[in-house]
Amino acid sequence: MTLSRRCKSSLCVSSRPVNCPTWTSLGVLTLMLRCTLATVRVPPDSPLAPEWYRLMGKDGMRDRGELMLAVWYGTQADECFPSAIHAGTTPIDSHLHNYIRGKVYPTPRMWYVRVNVIEAQDIFTMEHHHIPDVFVKVRLGHQLLKTRQVRSPTKNFMWNEEMMFVAAEPFEDDLIIQIENRVAQNKDEVIGETMIPLARIQKRADHKAVVRPLWFDLRRPGLIDVNQLKEDKFYAKVNLRICLEGGYHVLDESTQYCSDLRPTMKQLWKPPIGLLEVGILSANGLNPTKTRQERGSCDPYCVAKYGHKWVRTRTIVDNLNPRFNEQYTWDVFDHGTVLTIGLFDNCHIGGDNNNHSHSHNQSHSHSSSSPSHMDKPIGKVRIRISTLETRRVYTHTYPLLVLHPSGVKKMGEIHLAIRFSVTSLLNVFLTYSRPLLPKMHYAQPLSIVQQEMLRHQAVQLVAQRLGRMEPPVRREVVEFMSDARSHLWSMRRSKANFFRLMQVFSGFIAAGKWFGDVCQWKNPVTTVLVHVLFIMLVFYPDLILPTIFLYMFLIGLWNYRFRPRVPPHMNTRISYADVAHPDELDEEFDTFPTSKSADLIRMRYDRLRHVAGRIQTVVGDIATQGERLQSLLSWRDPRATAMFLLFCLFTAIILYITPFQVIALCLGFFWMRHPRFRHKVPAAPVNFFRRLPCLKNVTRRACCSTTRGS
């Protein structure tokens, strides 16, 4: 049992004969926990020795016997902590106790499996009247990839194609190789197959290790008899080059929010540079997610993910202001990583619409997609470790914002305590010079399509393994923490990225507008000072770079006053979540493939065509300007090219005989000349450039000729 640290608690001891249904009070034991009788025990200390305490009866006499107890102040590391933390909470059924306890979950170590299908020999098909279309199908668990179809009049086929899969330790699935023949449009004939255990495959740490191709014997599909297997031992064979890639980091989360960047093989790991301590203190003002006894209720618990360790706090039953007070630590190998903390509602503890018995019957149906059988996300907080100051304790409250089809909604607040400690500042500074990903990602890089496909498979493997633990981390929790849907199209995210890009170039745009005002002499004093500075830089060009770096240094010092005092959290304005259209949010939450009506899909398709048309126009305009630059020397317009060549010749002669300072001063003064000496029409060089031809005109003529011919 647990007692509060500052309360006066009484323990009533009663007895009952074996065959008597009534209890008889023996006495009361009163413990004053303010006294120094209770000591602090921190494991791995041995258990405290129990002590006899005298019982006091109702009449105040201490002659009712003695009771042996051991009383101590414990910590989260105490073996009694998992059962003690639930004292005084709302009672629940005994079969649900396992689903409300806090646990630590190690994620499986994952490998990339590289399969190079080279060739196959002695392939005999059942159909002899036509040339076979043979392809290879490679399966690893739920992952399936195929090679292209190859036609050959001989019995030998060549592919030389490479495939990538994701496997998790311990290896439970074998690599299945099947060679099939395309007989008809939707009919394939299995010629032979083989099964390769992953434990026997070669492991390599870098691209320099040589992986030799091996021949694998194929067997007919469906053969079970041992004698038949011996007879068909050399029926056909396939040449493969297979290895387990240990030099890659298997991406199981979005690249912008990676919590770990180490390669798979432990031999390539570097020592940690620091320690991350996280205290999950409490949550406040949570919105109800279910009803219980005709009132709003919630059964919240926290999940924190960083590196190879996931942690789950205990579930606080029926509480909208839960207090967790749990602390966890992680080793930090790269401070350019992100800690993710999410808050969820436990679906195993039902409300009025989802009673306890129903939760018990569905407790092992982890793949159920019904909303009542899913842990609803309440909110998520991401904290980048590099934004934390070393050895400083951050105790702040972060808002829990969740995007719903109806819009962004604040679900409450979470109170965290975070501290990042480093062993050596020199190692932290050296980390900035190292590549973000392991060396293998640059020696043999993966394509964007491969990365997204492998990341999806890695998330599914993590969800499968964590879902088999007790209590399970459900699939929807893993997908929410890993941003499994971040690669899907979203109009809101597209607008947010566009405005982010505009924010990046806002400084250059503002500088261009300021220089335009200088050229227009809107502030004569500023324009004169710019002229003086320009003359100094022209006659002393060695001051240009020092001036630029000194200017950036001063800007950095000025911005130091406005540095963030707390780790940044979700910004609804930057993410464009507060002003998104409801239909755009509905499209973002749609399944893939879609489940909406045909009319709604047609409307969204037309909207997408409109947006793509504008992007097409912008890309075309950029391409037009580039093609005009190329046409200066391509003689597409002979007169324009001749004029440009004469201009280049005269310019080269003038620059050769004239000092550079004079040329720079003339160009600068001409560019910043007074508006009286300016004209509203474009200058001659601009008119010359706009008259140059581009390939867009040729493309249009070709399209028109094709249309007339048809």
C-alpha positions in Angstrom: 0.0 0.0 0.0 1.1 3.6 -0.4 0.7 6.6 1.9 1.1 10.3 1.3 4.3 11.8 2.4 2.7 14.5 4.5 -0.4 12.9 5.9 -1.3 11.1 9.1 -2.5 7.7 8.1 -4.2 5.0 10.2 -4.2 1.3 9.5 -7.1 -0.7 10.9 -6.4 -4.4 11.6 -9.3 -6.8 11.8 -9.7 -10.6 12.1 -12.4 -13.1 11.3 -12.7 -16.8 12.3 -12.8 -19.2 9.4 -16.5 -20.1 9.6 -17.7 -16.6 10.7 -18.9 -14.1 8.2 -18.3 -11.0 10.4 -15.0 -9.2 11.1 -13.7 -8.2 14.5 -11.5 -5.2 14.9 -8.3 -6.0 16.7 -6.8 -2.5 16.7 -5.6 0.6 14.9 -2.0 1.4 13.9 -1.4 5.2 13.4 1.7 6.2 11.4 3.0 9.8 11.6 4.9 10.1 8.3 6.3 13.5 9.3 8.6 11.7 11.7 12.0 10.4 10.8 10.9 6.8 11.3 10.4 6.2 7.6 13.7 6.1 5.7 14.4 6.5 2.0 15.2 3.3 0.0 16.8 3.5 -3.4 17.4 0.3 -5.3 19.6 -1.7 -5.6 19.6 -1.4 -1.8 18.2 -4.6 -0.1 14.7 -4.6 1.3 14.2 -2.9 4.6 13.9 -5.2 7.7 10.4 -5.2 9.0 9.6 -4.0 12.5 6.9 -5.0 15.1 4.3 -2.2 15.8 1.9 -2.4 18.7 -1.8 -2.1 18.0 -4.1 0.2 19.9 -7.7 -0.7 20.7 -10.7 1.5 20.7 -10.3 2.1 24.4 -6.8 3.5 23.9 -5.0 0.5 25.4 -2.0 -0.9 23.6 -2.5 -4.5 24.4 -4.2 -5.8 21.3 -1.1 -7.4 19.8 1.6 -6.4 17.3 1.9 -6.0 13.6 5.1 -6.5 11.5 5.6 -3.7 8.9 8.3 -2.2 6.8 7.8 1.5 6.0 9.9 3.5 3.6 9.9 6.2 1.1 10.3 4.7 -2.4 11.2 6.0 -5.8 10.2 5.1 -9.4 13.0 2.5 -9.4 11.4 0.6 -6.5 10.0 -2.8 -7.4 6.8 -1.9 -5.6 6.3 1.3 -7.7 4.1 -0.3 -10.5 1.5 -1.5 -8.0 1.8 1.4 -5.5 1.1 4.1 -8.0 -2.4 3.0 -8.6 -3.4 3.3 -4.9 -6.2 5.7 -4.4 -7.3 5.8 -8.1 -10.6 4.8 -9.6 -11.1 1.1 -9.2 -11.3 -1.0 -12.3 -11.7 -4.7 -13.1 -8.8 -6.9 -12.3 -8.4 -8.2 -15.9 -7.6 -4.6 -17.0 -4.8 -4.0 -14.5 -2.2 -5.1 -17.0 -3.4 -2.5 -19.6 -2.9 0.5 -17.3 0.7 -0.1 -16.1 3.7 1.8 -17.4 6.3 -0.1 -19.3 9.5 0.4 -21.3 9.6 -1.0 -24.8 12.8 -1.7 -26.7 12.3 -1.4 -30.5 13.7 -4.2 -32.6 17.0 -3.7 -34.5 16.1 -3.5 -38.2 18.2 -4.3 -41.2 18.0 -3.5 -44.9 18.0 -6.7 -47.0 19.5 -6.1 -50.4 18.6 -8.7 -53.0 20.2 -8.6 -56.5 18.4 -11.0 -58.9 21.0 -11.8 -61.6 19.8 -14.7 -63.7 18.2 -18.1 -63.7 19.0 -21.3 -65.6 17.2 -24.4 -66.7 13.8 -22.9 -66.5 11.1 -25.2 -68.0 7.5 -24.0 -68.3 4.4 -26.0 -68.8 3.5 -24.1 -71.9 5.7 -25.1 -74.8 3.9 -23.4 -77.7 5.0 -19.8 -77.0 8.0 -18.0 -75.7 7.7 -17.6 -71.9 7.5 -14.3 -70.1 9.4 -15.1 -66.9 9.8 -12.8 -63.9 11.0 -13.3 -60.3 8.8 -12.6 -57.3 10.6 -11.9 -54.0 8.7 -12.0 -50.7 9.7 -11.2 -47.2 6.8 -11.3 -44.7 4.2 -8.9 -46.1 6.7 -7.2 -48.4 6.5 -8.3 -52.1 8.5 -7.0 -55.1 8.7 -8.2 -58.7 11.3 -8.0 -61.4 10.4 -7.1 -65.0 9.2 -9.7 -67.4 11.9 -11.2 -69.7 11.3 -13.2 -72.9 14.0 -15.6 -74.0 13.8 -18.5 -76.5 16.4 -20.4 -74.4 16.0 -21.8 -70.9 18.2 -19.1 -69.4 16.9 -15.7 -68.3 18.8 -12.5 -67.2 17.4 -9.7 -65.0 20.2 -8.1 -62.9 17.7 -6.1 -60.8 18.1 -4.9 -57.2 15.5 -4.9 -54.5 15.5 -3.6 -50.9 13.5 -5.0 -48.0 13.3 -4.4 -44.2 13.8 -7.1 -41.7 13.7 -7.0 -37.9 15.6 -9.1 -35.3 15.0 -11.8 -34.3 14.4 -12.9 -37.9 11.1 -14.7 -38.1 10.4 -14.7 -41.8 12.4 -16.4 -44.6 13.1 -14.8 -47.9 11.0 -16.6 -50.5 12.1 -16.5 -54.2 9.5 -17.5 -56.8 10.0 -17.7 -60.5 6.8 -17.4 -62.5 5.6 -17.3 -66.0 2.9 -14.9 -67.3 0.5 -17.2 -69.1 -2.4 -14.8 -69.5 -3.4 -11.3 -68.5 -4.3 -12.3 -64.9 -2.8 -15.8 -64.8 0.7 -16.7 -63.6 2.3 -20.1 -63.5 4.8 -20.8 -60.7 7.8 -22.5 -62.1 9.9 -22.9 -59.0 10.6 -21.5 -55.6 13.2 -21.5 -52.8 13.3 -20.3 -49.2 16.4 -18.6 -47.8 16.7 -18.1 -44.0 17.9 -14.6 -43.2 20.2 -15.8 -40.4 22.4 -17.4 -43.0 22.8 -14.3 -45.1 26.1 -12.3 -45.1 26.2 -9.1 -43.2 28.3 -6.1 -44.3 29.1 -2.8 -42.7 30.1 -0.7 -45.7 30.1 -0.7 -49.5 33.7 -2.0 -49.7 32.8 -5.5 -48.5 32.4 -7.8 -51.5 29.2 -9.8 -51.7 29.6 -12.8 -54.0 26.6 -14.1 -56.0 25.4 -17.6 -55.1 23.4 -20.2 -56.9 20.2 -21.4 -55.2 18.4 -24.6 -56.2 14.7 -24.3 -57.0 12.0 -26.8 -56.1 8.6 -27.4 -57.7 5.9 -25.6 -55.7 3.8 -27.9 -53.5 6.4 -30.7 -53.1 6.4 -32.1 -49.6 7.7 -35.7 -50.0 11.4 -35.9 -49.2 12.1 -38.4 -52.0 10.6 -36.0 -54.5 12.6 -33.1 -53.2 15.8 -35.2 -53.7 14.8 -36.0 -57.2 14.1 -32.3 -58.0 17.2 -31.0 -56.3 18.8 -29.8 -59.5 15.5 -29.0 -61.3 16.4 -25.3 -61.8 18.6 -22.7 -60.2 18.7 -19.0 -59.7 21.7 -16.7 -59.2 21.3 -14.1 -56.4 23.5 -11.7 -54.5 22.0 -11.2 -51.0 23.3 -9.3 -48.0 22.1 -7.6 -44.8 23.1 -4.0 -44.9 24.4 -2.9 -41.5 25.8 0.4 -42.6 22.5 2.1 -43.2 20.2 3.6 -40.7 16.7 2.1 -41.2 14.3 5.1 -41.3 11.1 4.3 -39.4 10.1 8.0 -38.9 10.0 11.2 -40.8 13.4 12.4 -41.8 12.7 15.9 -40.3 11.9 14.3 -36.9 14.4 11.5 -36.5 15.1 10.4 -33.0 18.1 8.2 -33.9 20.6 8.3 -36.7 22.9 5.4 -35.9 23.6 2.6 -38.3 22.3 -0.9 -37.7 25.5 -2.6 -36.8 26.6 -1.9 -33.2 30.2 -2.0 -34.2 29.7 1.3 -36.1 28.2 3.1 -33.1 30.1 6.0 -31.5 29.9 6.6 -27.8 27.1 8.8 -26.5 27.7 12.5 -26.2 25.2 13.2 -23.4 22.2 12.2 -21.4 18.6 13.2 -21.8 16.4 13.3 -18.7 12.6 13.7 -19.2 10.1 14.1 -16.4 6.5 13.6 -17.5 4.8 15.5 -14.7 1.1 16.1 -15.4 -1.6 17.1 -17.9 -4.1 19.9 -17.4 -7.5 20.7 -18.8 -7.9 17.7 -21.1 -11.0 17.5 -23.2 -13.3 14.5 -22.5 -12.9 11.7 -25.0 -15.7 9.4 -23.7 -18.7 9.6 -21.3 -18.9 7.8 -18.0 -22.0 8.1 -15.8 -23.4 10.9 -18.1 -20.3 13.1 -17.7 -17.2 13.7 -19.7 -14.2 11.4 -18.9 -10.8 10.5 -20.1 -8.3 7.7 -19.3 -5.0 9.3 -20.4 -1.5 7.9 -20.6 1.7 9.2 -22.2 4.0 7.6 -24.7 7.6 9.0 -25.3 9.8 7.9 -28.1 13.5 8.5 -28.6 16.1 6.3 -30.2 15.5 2.6 -29.7 13.5 3.0 -26.5 9.8 3.7 -26.2 8.2 4.4 -22.8 4.6 4.3 -21.7 3.4 5.8 -18.5 0.7 4.4 -16.3 -2.9 5.2 -17.2 -4.7 7.6 -14.9 -8.3 6.3 -14.9 -11.1 8.8 -15.1 -9.2 12.0 -14.7 -9.1 15.2 -16.8 -6.1 16.6 -14.9 -3.8 13.5 -14.4 -0.5 13.6 -12.6 2.0 11.1 -13.8 5.3 12.2 -12.1 7.4 9.7 -13.9 11.0 10.1 -15.1 12.9 8.5 -17.9 16.4 8.8 -19.3 18.0 8.2 -22.8 21.5 8.2 -24.1 22.1 10.9 -26.7 24.3 10.0 -29.6 23.4 13.0 -31.8 21.8 16.1 -30.5 20.3 16.9 -34.0 17.5 14.4 -33.1 14.0 14.9 -31.8 12.1 13.7 -28.8 8.4 12.9 -29.3 5.9 12.7 -26.5 2.3 11.9 -27.2 -0.8 11.7 -25.0 -3.5 9.1 -25.7 -6.8 7.8 -24.3 -6.8 4.2 -23.2 -9.5 2.4 -25.2 -9.4 -0.8 -23.0 -11.1 1.1 -20.2 -14.6 1.8 -21.6 -17.1 4.4 -20.9 -20.9 4.3 -21.2 -20.7 3.4 -24.9 -17.8 0.9 -24.4 -18.3 -1.1 -21.2 -15.6 -3.1 -19.4 -16.7 -6.5 -20.6 -16.7 -5.4 -24.1 -13.2 -4.0 -23.7 -12.1 -7.3 -22.2 -13.5 -9.2 -25.2 -11.7 -6.9 -27.6 -8.4 -6.6 -25.6 -6.5 -8.8 -28.0 -8.0 -7.4 -31.2 -5.2 -4.9 -31.8 -5.9 -4.5 -35.5 -9.5 -3.5 -35.0 -10.3 -0.3 -36.9 -13.4 0.7 -35.0 -13.1 4.1 -33.4 -14.3 2.7 -30.0 -11.4 0.2 -30.1 -8.6 2.6 -30.8 -6.5 4.7 -28.5 -7.5 8.2 -29.5 -4.7 10.7 -29.8 -5.0 13.7 -27.5 -1.9 15.6 -28.6 1.8 15.4 -29.4 4.8 17.5 -28.5 8.2 17.4 -30.4 11.4 18.8 -28.9 14.6 19.0 -30.8 17.6 18.3 -28.6 19.8 20.9 -30.2 17.5 23.7 -29.1 18.1 22.8 -25.4 20.8 24.5 -23.4 23.1 22.1 -21.6 22.5 21.4 -17.9 19.4 23.6 -17.8 16.2 22.2 -16.5 13.2 23.2 -18.6 9.9 22.9 -16.7 7.2 24.2 -19.0 3.7 23.5 -20.1 3.1 22.7 -23.8 -0.3 22.9 -25.5 -1.7 19.7 -27.0 -3.0 20.7 -30.5 -4.6 18.1 -32.7 -5.8 18.6 -36.2 -9.4 17.3 -36.7 -11.5 17.3 -39.9 -13.3 20.3 -38.3 -10.1 22.2 -37.7 -7.3 22.5 -35.2 -8.4 22.0 -31.6 -6.6 22.4 -28.3 -7.0 19.2 -26.3 -5.3 20.4 -23.1 -1.7 21.0 -21.8 1.1 18.8 -20.8 3.7 19.7 -18.1 7.2 18.4 -18.8 10.6 18.7 -17.1 13.6 18.2 -19.5 17.3 18.4 -19.0 20.1 17.7 -21.5 23.5 17.0 -20.0 26.7 16.5 -22.1 29.9 14.7 -21.2 32.1 16.9 -23.3 31.3 20.1 -25.2 34.1 19.3 -27.6 32.3 16.2 -28.8 29.1 18.2 -29.2 30.9 20.7 -31.4 32.5 18.0 -33.4 29.1 16.5 -34.1 28.3 19.5 -36.3 31.0 18.5 -38.7 29.9 14.9 -39.1 27.4 13.8 -41.8 23.8 13.5 -40.6 23.3 9.9 -41.8 25.8 7.0 -41.8 28.4 6.8 -44.6 26.5 4.1 -46.5 23.7 6.6 -47.3 26.2 8.6 -49.3 28.2 5.8 -50.8 25.2 3.9 -52.1 22.3 6.3 -51.7 18.7 5.2 -51.8 16.1 6.9 -54.1 13.3 8.9 -52.6 10.8 6.3 -53.7 12.8 3.6 -52.0 13.1 5.5 -48.8 9.4 6.2 -48.5 8.5 2.5 -49.3 11.1 1.2 -46.8 10.0 3.7 -44.1 6.4 2.5 -44.5 7.5 -1.1 -44.1 9.7 -0.2 -41.1 6.8 1.5 -39.3 4.6 -1.6 -39.9 7.3 -3.8 -38.4 7.7 -1.6 -35.4 3.9 -1.6 -34.9 3.8 -5.4 -35.2 6.5 -6.0 -32.7 5.3 -3.4 -30.1 1.7 -4.7 -30.5 2.8 -8.1 -29.3 4.1 -6.9 -26.0 2.0 -6.5 -22.8 0.5 -4.0 -22.5 0.6 -3.5 -26.2 1.5 -0.2 -28.0 -1.3 -0.2 -30.5 -0.8 0.3 -34.2 -2.6 3.7 -34.3 -0.2 4.9 -31.5 2.9 3.9 -33.5 1.5 5.5 -36.7 0.6 8.7 -34.9 4.0 9.0 -33.2 5.9 8.2 -36.4 3.9 10.4 -38.8 3.0 7.4 -41.1 0.8 9.6 -43.3 3.2 12.5 -43.7 4.0 11.5 -47.3 0.4 11.8 -48.5 -0.8 14.8 -50.4 -2.3 17.6 -48.4 -3.4 21.0 -49.7 -2.8 22.5 -46.2 0.8 21.3 -46.0 1.4 22.5 -49.6 0.3 26.0 -48.7 2.3 25.8 -45.4 5.5 24.9 -47.3 4.9 27.7 -49.8 4.6 30.3 -47.1 7.6 28.8 -45.3 9.6 29.3 -48.6 8.4 32.8 -48.8 9.4 33.4 -45.2 12.9 32.1 -46.1 13.3 34.6 -49.0 11.6 37.4 -47.1 14.9 38.9 -46.1 16.2 39.0 -49.6 12.9 40.4 -50.8 13.1 43.1 -48.1 16.7 43.9 -49.1 15.7 44.2 -52.7 12.9 46.6 -51.8 15.2 48.7 -49.7 17.8 48.9 -52.5 15.0 49.9 -54.9 14.1 52.8 -52.5 17.7 53.7 -52.5 17.8 53.8 -56.3 14.6 55.9 -56.3 16.2 58.4 -53.9 13.2 58.3 -51.5 15.5 59.1 -48.7 18.4 61.2 -50.0 20.5 60.9 -46.9 20.4 57.1 -47.0 21.2 57.1 -50.7 24.2 59.4 -50.2 25.5 57.2 -47.4 25.1 54.1 -49.7 27.1 55.9 -52.4 29.9 56.7 -49.9 30.0 53.0 -48.7 30.0 51.8 -52.3 33.0 54.0 -53.2 34.9 52.7 -50.2 34.2 49.1 -51.1 35.2 49.7 -54.8 38.6 51.3 -53.9 39.2 48.8 -51.0 37.7 45.5 -52.2 39.5 43.6 -49.5 37.0 45.0 -47.0 33.9 43.4 -48.7 34.1 40.0 -47.0 35.1 41.4 -43.6 32.2 43.8 -43.8 29.7 41.0 -44.7 30.8 38.7 -41.8 30.9 41.6 -39.3 27.4 42.6 -40.3 26.2 39.0 -39.8 28.0 38.9 -36.4 26.2 42.1 -35.3 22.8 40.8 -36.4 23.4 37.6 -34.4 24.3 39.6 -31.3 21.2 41.8 -31.8 18.9 38.7 -32.1 20.4 37.2 -28.9 18.0 39.3 -26.9 15.1 37.7 -28.7 16.2 34.1 -28.4 13.6 31.5 -27.4 13.4 30.9 -23.7 11.5 27.6 -24.1 11.7 24.8 -26.6 9.5 25.7 -29.6 6.2 23.7 -30.1 3.6 23.5 -32.8 2.8 26.9 -34.5 -0.7 26.8 -36.0 0.1 29.8 -38.2 3.2 28.3 -39.7 1.4 25.0 -40.3 -1.6 26.8 -41.8 -3.8 24.7 -39.5 -5.9 27.6 -38.2 -7.1 29.0 -41.5 -7.4 25.7 -43.6 -10.6 25.1 -45.5 -12.8 22.3 -44.1 -12.8 20.5 -47.4 -9.0 20.6 -47.5 -8.9 19.0 -44.0 -11.4 16.4 -45.1 -9.2 15.6 -48.0 -6.2 15.3 -45.7 -8.0 12.8 -43.4 -9.3 10.7 -46.3 -8.0 7.2 -46.6 -5.7 6.0 -49.3 -7.1 4.9 -51.7 -10.0 7.3 -51.2 -13.4 6.3 -49.9 -15.3 9.4 -51.0 -18.0 9.8 -53.6 -17.3 10.2 -57.3 -18.6 13.8 -57.4 -16.4 14.9 -54.5 -13.4 13.3 -56.1 -14.1 15.0 -59.4 -14.3 18.4 -57.6 -11.0 17.8 -55.8 -9.4 16.6 -59.0 -10.5 19.8 -60.8 -9.1 21.9 -57.9 -5.8 20.0 -58.1 -5.7 20.6 -61.9 -6.1 24.3 -61.3 -3.3 24.4 -58.7 -1.1 22.2 -61.0 -1.8 24.5 -63.9 -0.5 27.6 -62.0 2.6 25.6 -61.0 3.1 24.5 -64.6 2.9 28.2 -65.7 5.6 29.3 -63.2 7.9 26.4 -64.1 7.4 27.2 -67.8 8.3 30.9 -67.2 11.5 29.9 -65.4 12.4 27.5 -68.2 11.7 30.2 -70.8 14.2 32.6 -69.2 16.8 29.8 -69.1 16.3 29.0 -72.8 16.7 32.6 -73.7 20.0 32.7 -72.0 21.1 29.6 -74.0 19.8 31.1 -77.3 22.4 34.0 -76.9 25.1 31.7 -78.3 23.0 29.0 -80.1 22.4 31.1 -83.3 18.7 30.3 -83.1 18.2 34.0 -83.8 21.2 34.9 -86.1 20.9 38.6 -85.8 20.5 38.6 -82.0 23.5 36.2 -81.6 25.7 38.4 -83.9 24.8 41.5 -81.9 25.6 39.7 -78.6 28.9 38.5 -80.0 29.9 42.0 -81.0 28.9 43.3 -77.6 31.0 40.7 -75.9 34.0 41.6 -78.1 33.7 45.4 -77.4 33.1 44.7 -73.7 36.2 42.5 -73.4 38.4 45.2 -75.1 37.0 47.9 -72.8 37.5 45.8 -69.6 41.0 45.0 -70.8 42.2 48.6 -71.1 40.0 50.2 -68.3 40.7 49.7 -64.6 38.1 47.6 -62.7 37.4 50.3 -60.2 36.3 52.7 -62.9 34.0 50.1 -64.5 32.5 49.3 -61.1 31.9 53.0 -60.2 30.3 53.7 -63.5 28.0 50.7 -63.3 27.1 51.5 -59.6 26.3 55.2 -60.3 24.3 54.3 -63.4 22.3 51.8 -61.4 21.6 54.2 -58.6 21.1 57.3 -60.8 18.4 59.8 -59.9 14.8 59.3 -61.1 15.2 62.3 -63.4 17.5 60.3 -65.5 15.3 57.3 -65.6 12.6 56.3 -68.1 9.4 54.4 -67.4 9.8 52.1 -70.4 12.1 49.1 -70.1 15.8 49.5 -70.9 17.3 48.4 -74.2 19.1 45.3 -72.7 15.7 44.1 -71.2 14.0 44.6 -74.5 16.7 42.7 -76.3 16.5 39.8 -73.9 12.7 39.5 -74.1 12.9 39.3 -77.9 15.1 36.2 -77.8 13.4 32.9 -78.9 12.7 29.9 -76.6 11.7 26.3 -77.1 8.2 27.1 -75.9 7.4 28.5 -79.4 8.8 25.4 -81.1 6.7 23.1 -78.8 3.6 25.1 -79.6 4.2 24.8 -83.3 4.8 21.1 -83.1 1.5 20.6 -81.1 -0.4 22.7 -83.6 1.1 20.7 -86.5 0.1 17.4 -84.9 -3.5 18.7 -84.3 -3.9 19.8 -87.9 -2.5 16.5 -89.2 -4.9 14.5 -87.0 
